[in-house]
Amino acid sequence: MSANAATADTFTLDSFRRDTRAWLEANCPPEMRQPVKSEGDVCWGGKRFKFQSEAQRQWMQRMGERGWTVPTWPREYGGGALSHREAAVLREEMAALKCRAPLQSFGIWMLGPALLKYGSEEQKRHYLPQIARGEIRWCQGYSEPNAGSDLASLATRAEVHDEHFVVTGQKVWTSYADKADWIFCLVRTDSAKKHTGISFVLIDMTSPGISTRPIQLISGASPFCETWFNGVKVPRANLVGELNAGWTIAKYLLTHEREMIGAIGERSAPRPVGRFAAERLGRDEHGRASDPVLRGEIARFEVDEAAFRAWMKMVGEQARAGEAHPAVSSGLKYYGAELNKRRWELMMAIGGADALEWEGERSQQGAAARTWLRTKANSIEGGTSEVQLNVVAKRILGLPGA
């Protein structure tokens, strides 16, 4: 790129930043610039979602209409058609104004990228705009009672008919299945083959024959469910990609899921750990958290946190240039999950006995303790930490198998 072209590009990006900041200041309601305090503050969208406030509804609608819930998706699929650099500017300006994410969605994080790559044009135009506008909520039908880390052993089967499938079987750890409108699901369409006998289908959760049951966690919440399919009829048009080629789509989607889970390593707490410690424990004469031992542990954590943030940025740049290793998502998932567990161990140590409060308005119904317990699943969901380390060892480091 010439010097003149680089200058023009910088000027264009600076202009975009000014316009973006002005739009966010005018359109993000003040209520949507406050920290998220509970699950109810998170907007998941979907047909059954109940907005907590008019401000929450307006914020999702305004961002959806602009295409900024999925800023890099093409306009014809509900996106904002921003470049990756423009999308980075949008994230920076939202962070500067403390704007909440307008919409959380497995459709955005996982299914959307898979449909963009493998979906038919009809599927893209039908589902993607609904995802972008928060009109449809998805859950993921992957794990089964006997197919977790060895996902390709899944047994939920789909009998193939001329114009439809008949699906029978069970999924487990199906996040928010009881609240979702649709499920993207792996099913076995050829019992004679393992990896090459799996198909990827989209299923309406209101279809006759589907039932769900929440699974209670030690945190007291029930985000996960068991899901049963009892002769569920699914139109053949809901097959994504080719018949028996679902494993390829599944692996692609898993890279996005692992990046999503890994990202909690840099953004899961309402404020930095060091700042929380200084506020909670008091400051010494230098303005630092007063407990020197805990301060040292926080310093080590924040160095690792900064390194992880830099790594995430580097991987993003490599991905945009087509240079990222396909297995790097396993590294991100492992490190981000373990980092988040460390973060909440520190938050509990800083909070002391008060952090163990389980109920009550003062603790927001035990938010800290419940979040701390919930993080224990970070190193299990989306592939255990042990599995991710095996992937890194074999596919990135090239180490021999045991």
NORSUL-V876788 format. One record per residue. N is the residue number from 1. RES is the residue in one letter. PSI is psi in whole degrees, -180 to 180 (* if undefined). OMEGA is omega in degrees with one decimal (* if undefined). NEAR is the number of other ideal C-beta (glycine too) atoms within 12 Angstrom. Layout:
N|RES|PSI|OMEGA|NEAR, N|RES|PSI|OMEGA|NEAR
//
This chain:
1|M|132|179.8|9, 2|S|165|179.7|8, 3|A|-41|179.8|9, 4|N|-42|179.3|10, 5|A|-40|178.9|11, 6|A|-41|178.8|12, 7|T|-43|179.6|13, 8|A|-40|179.8|14, 9|D|-41|178.0|18, 10|T|-41|178.9|17, 11|F|-43|179.6|14, 12|T|-42|-179.8|18, 13|L|-39|177.5|25, 14|D|-40|177.5|18, 15|S|-42|177.7|16, 16|F|-40|179.7|26, 17|R|-45|-179.7|24, 18|R|-45|-179.6|16, 19|D|-40|-179.8|20, 20|T|-45|179.8|33, 21|R|-43|-179.7|23, 22|A|-41|-179.3|15, 23|W|-44|-180.0|24, 24|L|-42|179.5|33, 25|E|-35|-177.6|19, 26|A|-25|-169.4|15, 27|N|-17|178.2|28, 28|C|113|-178.9|34, 29|P|145|179.5|25, 30|P|-37|179.3|18, 31|E|-30|-179.0|22, 32|M|9|174.1|34, 33|R|7|176.7|23, 34|Q|151|179.8|21, 35|P|146|175.5|19, 36|V|128|-176.3|27, 37|K|-24|-177.2|19, 38|S|172|178.6|19, 39|E|-32|179.9|24, 40|G|-22|178.7|17, 41|D|-12|-178.2|25, 42|V|128|-179.6|26, 43|C|116|179.2|34, 44|W|-14|-179.3|38, 45|G|-169|179.7|38, 46|G|167|-175.4|30, 47|K|-29|-175.8|20, 48|R|0|-177.6|19, 49|F|135|178.0|26, 50|K|117|-179.8|14, 51|F|140|178.6|25, 52|Q|-23|-177.6|24, 53|S|165|175.3|19, 54|E|-34|178.9|13, 55|A|-41|178.6|24, 56|Q|-43|179.2|32, 57|R|-46|-179.1|24, 58|Q|-42|-176.7|22, 59|W|-45|177.2|37, 60|M|-43|-178.3|39, 61|Q|-45|-178.5|26, 62|R|-44|179.5|26, 63|M|-38|178.4|38, 64|G|-42|179.5|32, 65|E|-31|179.1|22, 66|R|-12|-177.6|29, 67|G|13|-173.5|30, 68|W|2|166.9|39, 69|T|-27|176.8|43, 70|V|72|-166.9|38, 71|P|-27|-177.0|34, 72|T|-4|177.0|30, 73|W|152|177.0|30, 74|P|152|-178.3|22, 75|R|-37|-177.0|20, 76|E|-13|177.7|17, 77|Y|18|175.9|32, 78|G|4|-176.8|38, 79|G|-179|-179.3|32, 80|G|-5|178.4|29, 81|A|33|177.3|20, 82|L|151|170.8|26, 83|S|166|179.6|18, 84|H|-34|178.4|21, 85|R|-40|177.0|22, 86|E|-40|178.0|27, 87|A|-36|177.1|27, 88|A|-40|177.1|24, 89|V|-43|178.2|30, 90|L|-46|179.0|36, 91|R|-42|-179.5|28, 92|E|-43|-178.9|20, 93|E|-36|175.2|29, 94|M|-41|178.7|31, 95|A|-39|-179.4|19, 96|A|-36|179.2|17, 97|L|0|-178.2|25, 98|K|33|177.8|20, 99|C|134|174.4|34, 100|R|156|169.3|33, 101|A|130|-176.5|33, 102|P|-22|-174.1|40, 103|L|128|171.2|40, 104|Q|137|-172.0|30, 105|S|125|171.1|42, 106|F|-25|175.2|39, 107|G|-39|178.7|45, 108|I|-47|-171.7|43, 109|W|-34|-171.1|33, 110|M|-60|-174.9|37, 111|L|-42|-177.4|45, 112|G|-54|177.7|39, 113|P|-37|179.3|34, 114|A|-41|177.6|37, 115|L|-39|178.5|41, 116|L|-34|-177.0|33, 117|K|-40|-170.8|23, 118|Y|-13|-176.1|29, 119|G|157|173.8|32, 120|S|164|179.0|21, 121|E|-39|178.6|15, 122|E|-42|178.9|17, 123|Q|-41|179.1|32, 124|K|-47|-176.7|28, 125|R|-26|-179.4|20, 126|H|-50|-171.0|23, 127|Y|-40|-171.1|37, 128|L|-45|177.8|37, 129|P|-35|177.4|28, 130|Q|-39|176.7|33, 131|I|-46|-177.0|45, 132|A|-35|-178.3|42, 133|R|2|178.9|35, 134|G|27|-177.1|38, 135|E|-13|-176.9|28, 136|I|132|-178.7|37, 137|R|134|-174.9|35, 138|W|153|166.7|42, 139|C|170|-171.6|38, 140|Q|121|179.1|42, 141|G|79|179.8|50, 142|Y|-71|-172.2|42, 143|S|149|175.8|40, 144|E|166|-179.0|31, 145|P|-33|-179.7|19, 146|N|22|179.0|17, 147|A|83|177.9|26, 148|G|-92|177.0|22, 149|S|-36|175.2|24, 150|D|68|-172.6|17, 151|L|-32|-177.2|34, 152|A|-6|176.0|26, 153|S|7|-175.5|22, 154|L|147|-174.6|37, 155|A|-11|177.6|27, 156|T|122|-171.4|43, 157|R|155|175.8|27, 158|A|111|175.3|39, 159|E|131|-174.9|24, 160|V|122|174.3|23, 161|H|177|-175.0|16, 162|D|-50|-174.3|9, 163|E|3|-178.4|13, 164|H|169|171.3|21, 165|F|156|170.0|36, 166|V|114|-171.0|28, 167|V|131|178.8|42, 168|T|133|178.3|22, 169|G|-166|-176.1|34, 170|Q|141|170.3|31, 171|K|156|179.7|43, 172|V|161|-174.9|30, 173|W|36|-179.4|33, 174|T|98|-174.5|41, 175|S|125|175.4|40, 176|Y|31|178.0|36, 177|A|-31|-179.0|39, 178|D|-9|-179.8|25, 179|K|-9|-173.7|31, 180|A|153|175.8|38, 181|D|-36|-178.2|33, 182|W|162|176.8|38, 183|I|135|169.5|44, 184|F|128|-160.2|49, 185|C|140|172.1|48, 186|L|129|-179.2|47, 187|V|153|179.1|44, 188|R|121|179.0|37, 189|T|-1|174.7|35, 190|D|108|-175.8|22, 191|S|-14|-178.1|19, 192|A|-14|-177.6|10, 193|K|152|-178.4|17, 194|K|-80|-177.4|18, 195|H|-35|-175.6|23, 196|T|18|176.0|20, 197|G|21|-175.2|26, 198|I|139|177.3|40, 199|S|159|-176.2|41, 200|F|115|-176.0|44, 201|V|157|178.0|44, 202|L|129|-173.1|45, 203|I|131|174.8|42, 204|D|124|-176.5|28, 205|M|-10|175.8|36, 206|T|3|180.0|17, 207|S|140|175.6|28, 208|P|137|177.8|16, 209|G|-4|177.7|22, 210|I|133|174.4|36, 211|S|152|-179.5|22, 212|T|156|175.1|29, 213|R|122|-179.7|18, 214|P|149|176.1|22, 215|I|121|-178.5|25, 216|Q|133|178.6|14, 217|L|167|178.8|22, 218|I|-19|177.5|18, 219|S|-8|-178.1|25, 220|G|-8|-179.8|19, 221|A|167|178.2|24, 222|S|64|179.1|24, 223|P|-22|-177.7|27, 224|F|155|-180.0|30, 225|C|160|161.1|32, 226|E|142|-177.9|26, 227|T|130|-179.4|39, 228|W|143|175.2|27, 229|F|118|-177.5|39, 230|N|87|180.0|17, 231|G|45|-176.7|21, 232|V|126|-179.3|35, 233|K|125|-176.9|24, 234|V|125|179.6|39, 235|P|142|179.1|22, 236|R|-27|179.4|22, 237|A|-15|-178.9|18, 238|N|3|173.6|33, 239|L|128|176.0|36, 240|V|129|-176.7|39, 241|G|-157|-177.4|29, 242|E|157|174.6|19, 243|L|135|179.8|23, 244|N|13|178.6|27, 245|A|21|-175.6|25, 246|G|-24|-177.6|40, 247|W|-35|177.6|31, 248|T|-44|178.8|24, 249|I|-41|-179.1|37, 250|A|-44|-179.2|37, 251|K|-40|178.8|30, 252|Y|-44|-179.7|29, 253|L|-37|-179.7|40, 254|L|-33|177.1|38, 255|T|-39|179.1|36, 256|H|-37|177.5|34, 257|E|-43|-177.9|35, 258|R|-36|175.1|39, 259|E|-39|178.7|38, 260|M|-48|-179.8|34, 261|I|-41|179.4|42, 262|G|-32|-177.3|41, 263|A|-18|177.2|32, 264|I|-16|178.1|35, 265|G|-18|-178.4|38, 266|E|4|-172.9|32, 267|R|20|-171.6|27, 268|S|-16|-178.1|29, 269|A|149|-178.0|35, 270|P|-25|176.2|24, 271|R|161|-177.6|19, 272|P|146|-177.4|25, 273|V|-43|-179.1|38, 274|G|-41|179.4|32, 275|R|-41|178.9|20, 276|F|-41|-179.8|28, 277|A|-43|-180.0|36, 278|A|-40|179.7|23, 279|E|-38|-173.3|18, 280|R|-40|-172.6|26, 281|L|-12|-175.6|26, 282|G|168|-175.5|16, 283|R|150|174.4|17, 284|D|-171|-176.2|14, 285|E|-15|178.7|7, 286|H|5|178.5|10, 287|G|13|-178.8|13, 288|R|163|174.5|20, 289|A|136|-167.7|30, 290|S|-24|-178.9|20, 291|D|110|-173.7|23, 292|P|-35|-179.8|15, 293|V|-50|179.3|16, 294|L|-35|178.7|29, 295|R|-38|177.9|27, 296|G|-40|178.3|17, 297|E|-39|178.3|24, 298|I|-39|179.6|34, 299|A|-44|178.0|22, 300|R|-42|179.0|20, 301|F|-45|-175.6|34, 302|E|-29|172.8|27, 303|V|-46|178.7|18, 304|D|-38|178.3|25, 305|E|-43|178.6|31, 306|A|-40|178.3|19, 307|A|-41|179.0|19, 308|F|-41|178.8|32, 309|R|-42|178.3|24, 310|A|-38|178.3|17, 311|W|-44|177.5|27, 312|M|-43|179.9|33, 313|K|-43|-179.9|21, 314|M|-43|179.5|20, 315|V|-39|177.4|31, 316|G|-42|178.7|26, 317|E|-40|177.7|17, 318|Q|-40|-179.9|19, 319|A|-42|-180.0|23, 320|R|-29|178.7|17, 321|A|0|-179.0|11, 322|G|25|-174.8|9, 323|E|-1|-177.1|13, 324|A|139|176.6|22, 325|H|136|-177.6|21, 326|P|-21|-178.6|23, 327|A|3|-175.9|29, 328|V|-24|178.7|30, 329|S|-30|177.8|39, 330|S|-39|176.4|37, 331|G|-43|178.7|35, 332|L|-43|-178.6|42, 333|K|-45|-179.2|42, 334|Y|-53|-173.0|37, 335|Y|-40|179.6|37, 336|G|-41|179.8|41, 337|A|-46|-179.0|42, 338|E|-35|178.3|32, 339|L|-41|-179.8|40, 340|N|-36|176.0|38, 341|K|-42|176.8|30, 342|R|-42|-179.5|32, 343|R|-48|-174.9|40, 344|W|-21|168.6|36, 345|E|-42|178.3|27, 346|L|-41|179.2|39, 347|M|-38|178.5|37, 348|M|-40|178.7|32, 349|A|-40|179.3|29, 350|I|-41|-177.8|36, 351|G|-22|-179.9|29, 352|G|-150|-177.1|18, 353|A|-32|-179.6|12, 354|D|-31|-177.4|20, 355|A|-17|-179.9|27, 356|L|-5|179.4|20, 357|E|133|-171.4|21, 358|W|-27|-178.6|20, 359|E|166|176.3|14, 360|G|153|-177.0|14, 361|E|-36|-177.7|11, 362|R|-41|-177.6|14, 363|S|11|-176.7|23, 364|Q|51|179.5|23, 365|Q|40|176.2|21, 366|G|37|-174.0|26, 367|A|-44|-177.0|36, 368|A|-49|-178.3|37, 369|A|-41|-179.6|29, 370|R|-39|177.9|30, 371|T|-43|178.1|37, 372|W|-47|178.5|33, 373|L|-38|-179.5|25, 374|R|-33|-177.8|30, 375|T|-19|179.4|34, 376|K|-25|179.2|21, 377|A|-13|-177.6|28, 378|N|-35|-178.1|36, 379|S|8|177.0|29, 380|I|-51|-175.1|26, 381|E|147|179.9|36, 382|G|13|-175.9|41, 383|G|122|-175.8|38, 384|T|159|178.0|26, 385|S|-36|179.2|31, 386|E|-42|178.5|19, 387|V|-41|-179.7|27, 388|Q|-40|177.8|38, 389|L|-37|176.6|24, 390|N|-42|179.0|22, 391|V|-46|179.6|32, 392|V|-43|-177.8|27, 393|A|-44|-174.1|20, 394|K|-46|-169.2|17, 395|R|-26|179.8|22, 396|I|-48|-178.4|21, 397|L|-17|178.4|17, 398|G|28|-179.3|11, 399|L|150|-179.7|13, 400|P|152|178.3|7, 401|G|160|-179.7|10, 402|A|*|*|6
//
